[in-house]
Amino acid sequence: MKETETIRSAPRTEGTVWKAFRAAAPQTLPVFAGYLVLGLGYGIYVQSLGLPVWLPPLMGTVVYGGLLCYVLLVQMVF
């Protein structure tokens, strides 16, 4: 007779993921803060031009060109 093998569960990676997140957070928080400030400024600019609320997220995902989003807004308004 063959001996039955015990099924071992996969090692838990949850602790590893959180350790990696905690190690990376100090380096990524300044980058996130920069994106947050630029995104808020862009959203305020779009609202001041009277354009719809859904336009900044759409342009941010479709046109990933930094300053090109601002250029497109100027072209749309004028």
Steps between C-alpha positions, in 0.01 A plus 500: 500500500607850425535742779268795474665836478377774722389806318690798621346840472684772316714724716325809618615805311282749680771586750756533224283739301445726797870497584581604144232771510635641825854500361398676177263756654763756607637520145162512326315746723681809360416389146137447599490844663629656178234325291234603750593868487526504120172311465318740730637797308394345171151428632459854627619636165249287310218610730597865460467460123145369548570156354327184629622311806565176309752665266810506727495124579432419136781719373730373772454141385488559125761776467792406722723780380527732798486850357308381194181483710529874572568576134190305397287692750619831362419382149154383607408829662647749254 
